[in-house]
Amino acid sequence: MEEAVGKLYLVATPIGNLQDISQRALEVFHQVDLIAAEDTRNTLRLLNHLGIKKPLTSYHEYNKVEKADALIEVLQRGNRIALVTDAGMPAISDPGEVMVQKAYEAGVEVTIIPGPCAAVSALAISGLSTRRFCFEAFLPADKRMRAEILAELQAETRTIVIYEAPHRLLKTLKELSKVLGEERRISLVRELTKLHEEVQRGSIGELIRRMEAPEHPLLIRGEYVLVVEGRSLRKKKEAEQAEWAAMSVAEHVAFYESQGMERKEAMRAAARDRGVSRRDIYRTFL
């Protein structure tokens, strides 16, 4: 491998099975001067397994700003740093995002050593559509922010990927059921690449009932990725048309005018929404 000077390496690490470490990751670990890790204890176990001895420093959510500044100084002195998260791809729903931004601002070269990612792996194994998807990571704990995001997801037509901890899983499923409907299809993917890897598929309502069934409760253990079917485009269009039909033509045109459109442009938009000719809309205003 070509010698790198003053370079930040984003190194993906196994999300469960240690054999998923890449050859390039091994080479980089051997060559860098320092490894910045979300949890040095977890990374030390990985390095011991690999037989690698390198200086470690912590880089996590609670020191990400000031520590990034300190690491940039180290990089600018010509050192090479590997940035890793606890498992998977650093900088994805991870404090490494800040480090990458600061590195670019400081003119430091950044490169990627790709590898495991729980979100993409769960999507691939889910059995749901993979053509288009959105990634929400962990839903926020703040009630207002959480409600806002769930409301946005109601109209989402792409497959939705969400991370969740086992002790919050049932609560989150009930929230999704309320917002998206209990018939929406979902895959619960847990313990990816580990001994007890499992995919539970069904509707949101079905999986809630399985979890709450006293005779055969669904085992809730391990790290979860929720892969949720997006809203069908047909149903979305029908819902939008029902909303427009509930408005008068004048209200419909006024809606677009309130967004800054000129009257003629607003009339054309309203005609398109209602599936009528522009002449029909114009007549209403004559």
C-alpha positions in Angstrom: 0.0 0.0 0.0 1.2 3.5 -0.9 2.6 5.3 2.2 0.1 8.0 3.4 1.2 11.1 5.3 -1.2 13.3 7.3 -4.2 11.3 6.2 -7.5 10.3 8.0 -8.7 6.8 7.3 -12.3 5.9 8.0 -12.2 2.2 8.7 -15.3 0.0 8.8 -15.1 -2.7 11.5 -17.2 -5.9 11.9 -20.7 -5.5 13.2 -20.7 -9.0 14.9 -18.5 -11.5 13.1 -14.8 -10.6 13.5 -14.0 -12.5 10.3 -15.7 -9.7 8.4 -12.6 -7.5 8.9 -11.2 -6.6 5.5 -7.6 -7.1 4.3 -7.3 -3.4 3.6 -8.5 -2.6 7.2 -5.7 -4.8 8.5 -3.1 -3.1 6.4 -4.2 0.4 7.5 -4.3 -0.6 11.2 -0.7 -1.8 10.8 0.4 1.4 9.1 -1.3 4.3 11.0 0.3 6.1 13.9 -2.9 6.3 16.0 -6.4 4.8 16.1 -9.3 7.0 17.3 -12.1 4.8 18.6 -15.6 5.4 19.9 -15.0 3.0 22.8 -11.3 2.1 23.2 -12.2 -1.1 25.2 -14.2 -2.5 22.3 -11.6 -1.6 19.8 -8.8 -3.0 22.0 -10.6 -6.4 22.0 -10.7 -6.3 18.2 -7.0 -5.3 17.9 -6.0 -8.1 20.4 -8.0 -10.6 18.3 -6.1 -9.4 15.2 -2.7 -9.3 16.9 -2.3 -5.6 16.3 -0.7 -3.2 18.8 -1.3 0.5 18.2 -1.9 3.6 20.3 -5.5 4.2 21.0 -7.4 7.4 21.9 -11.1 7.9 22.6 -13.3 9.8 20.2 -17.0 9.8 21.1 -20.2 11.7 21.2 -19.3 13.7 24.3 -15.8 14.9 23.2 -16.3 14.9 19.4 -15.8 18.7 18.9 -12.8 19.4 21.1 -11.2 16.0 20.4 -11.6 16.5 16.7 -9.7 19.8 16.9 -6.9 18.0 18.8 -6.8 15.1 16.3 -6.6 17.6 13.4 -3.5 19.0 14.9 -2.0 15.5 15.0 -2.9 15.0 11.4 -1.4 18.3 10.3 1.9 17.3 11.9 2.1 14.5 9.2 0.6 11.6 11.2 -1.9 9.0 10.0 -5.0 8.3 12.0 -7.6 5.5 11.6 -11.1 6.5 12.8 -13.3 3.6 13.9 -16.7 3.3 15.5 -17.9 0.5 17.9 -19.1 -1.5 14.9 -19.7 -0.8 11.3 -19.0 2.3 9.3 -17.7 5.4 11.1 -19.4 8.8 10.4 -22.8 7.1 9.7 -25.1 8.1 12.6 -21.9 8.5 14.5 -19.7 11.3 15.9 -17.1 10.6 13.2 -19.3 12.9 11.0 -17.8 15.9 12.9 -14.3 14.7 12.5 -14.7 14.3 8.7 -16.1 17.8 8.3 -13.3 19.3 10.4 -10.7 17.4 8.4 -11.9 18.8 5.1 -12.0 22.3 6.6 -8.4 21.9 7.6 -7.3 20.6 4.2 -6.6 17.1 5.6 -7.0 14.2 3.1 -9.7 11.7 4.0 -10.1 8.2 2.6 -12.4 5.3 3.2 -11.8 1.7 4.0 -15.3 0.3 3.3 -16.9 -2.7 5.0 -19.8 -3.7 7.2 -22.8 -1.4 7.7 -25.8 -2.6 9.7 -28.3 -0.4 7.9 -27.4 -1.6 4.4 -27.0 -5.2 5.5 -30.5 -5.2 7.2 -32.0 -3.7 4.1 -30.5 -6.3 1.8 -31.8 -9.2 4.0 -35.2 -7.7 4.8 -37.1 -8.9 1.8 -38.6 -5.4 1.2 -37.9 -3.1 -1.7 -34.2 -2.0 -1.8 -34.4 0.4 -4.8 -35.0 3.5 -2.8 -34.7 3.9 1.0 -34.2 6.5 3.7 -32.2 6.0 6.9 -33.4 7.5 10.2 -30.9 5.8 12.5 -32.2 6.0 16.1 -35.4 8.1 16.5 -34.8 11.1 18.8 -35.7 10.7 22.5 -37.2 14.3 22.6 -41.0 13.8 22.3 -41.6 16.8 20.0 -38.8 15.9 17.6 -39.8 12.3 17.6 -43.4 13.2 16.8 -42.3 15.5 13.9 -40.1 12.8 12.4 -42.8 10.1 12.7 -45.3 12.5 11.0 -42.9 13.0 8.1 -42.5 9.3 7.7 -46.3 8.9 7.3 -45.9 10.2 3.7 -42.6 8.5 3.0 -42.7 6.2 -0.1 -39.2 4.9 0.2 -38.3 1.9 2.4 -37.5 3.2 5.9 -34.5 1.9 8.0 -34.5 2.6 11.7 -32.1 1.5 14.5 -33.6 0.5 17.9 -32.5 -0.9 21.2 -34.4 -4.0 22.5 -35.9 -2.4 25.6 -37.5 0.3 23.4 -38.6 -1.9 20.5 -42.2 -2.6 21.5 -42.9 1.1 22.2 -41.4 2.2 18.9 -43.5 -0.5 17.0 -46.6 0.8 18.6 -45.8 4.4 17.6 -45.1 3.2 14.0 -48.4 1.3 14.0 -50.3 4.4 15.1 -48.7 6.6 12.4 -48.2 4.2 9.5 -51.0 1.7 10.2 -50.7 -1.8 11.7 -51.0 -3.4 8.2 -47.7 -1.8 7.0 -45.1 -4.5 6.3 -41.9 -4.6 8.4 -38.8 -6.7 8.9 -37.2 -6.9 12.3 -33.5 -7.7 11.8 -31.5 -8.6 14.9 -28.0 -9.7 15.7 -26.7 -9.3 12.2 -23.7 -11.6 11.4 -23.8 -13.1 14.9 -24.8 -16.6 16.0 -28.4 -15.7 16.6 -29.0 -13.6 13.5 -32.7 -13.5 12.8 -35.2 -11.8 10.5 -38.8 -11.5 11.7 -41.2 -10.5 8.9 -44.8 -9.5 8.9 -47.1 -6.5 9.4 -46.4 -4.1 12.2 -49.6 -5.3 14.0 -48.6 -9.0 13.6 -45.2 -8.5 15.2 -46.7 -6.5 18.1 -49.1 -9.3 18.8 -46.3 -11.8 18.7 -44.3 -9.9 21.2 -47.3 -9.5 23.5 -48.5 -13.1 23.2 -48.2 -14.8 26.6 -47.9 -18.3 25.2 -45.2 -17.7 22.5 -43.7 -14.2 23.1 -41.3 -13.0 20.5 -37.7 -13.0 21.9 -36.6 -9.4 22.2 -32.9 -9.4 22.6 -29.9 -8.0 20.8 -29.4 -5.0 18.5 -32.3 -4.3 16.1 -32.6 -2.7 12.7 -36.2 -2.0 11.7 -36.9 -2.1 7.9 -40.3 -0.7 7.1 -42.2 -0.7 3.8 -42.7 2.7 2.4 -46.2 4.1 1.6 -47.4 3.0 -1.8 -47.3 5.7 -4.4 -50.8 4.8 -5.5 -52.2 5.3 -2.0 -50.3 8.5 -1.5 -51.7 9.9 -4.7 -55.3 8.8 -3.7 -54.8 10.5 -0.3 -53.6 13.7 -1.9 -56.5 13.7 -4.4 -58.9 13.3 -1.5 -57.3 16.3 0.3 -57.6 18.4 -2.9 -61.2 17.3 -3.4 -62.1 18.4 0.1 -60.9 22.0 -0.8 -62.8 24.4 -3.0 -61.0 25.4 -6.2 -60.5 28.9 -4.7 -58.9 27.4 -1.6 -56.7 25.1 -3.7 -55.4 28.1 -5.8 -55.0 30.2 -2.6 -52.9 27.4 -1.1 -50.3 27.7 -3.9 -50.5 31.5 -3.9 -49.6 31.4 -0.2 -46.4 29.6 -1.2 -45.4 32.5 -3.5 -46.9 31.4 -6.8 -48.5 33.9 -9.2 -52.2 33.4 -9.8 -51.8 31.8 -13.2 -49.1 29.4 -12.0 -51.2 28.5 -9.0 -54.2 27.8 -11.3 -52.1 25.5 -13.4 -50.8 23.6 -10.3 -54.4 23.2 -9.0 -55.6 21.9 -12.3 -52.8 19.3 -12.4 -53.6 18.2 -8.8 -57.3 17.8 -9.5 -56.9 16.1 -12.9 -58.9 18.8 -14.8 -58.0 21.2 -17.5 -56.7 24.7 -16.8 -59.8 26.1 -18.5 -62.0 24.4 -15.8 -60.0 26.2 -13.1 -60.1 29.5 -15.0 -63.9 29.4 -15.3 -64.3 29.3 -11.5 -62.6 32.7 -11.3 -64.5 34.3 -14.2 
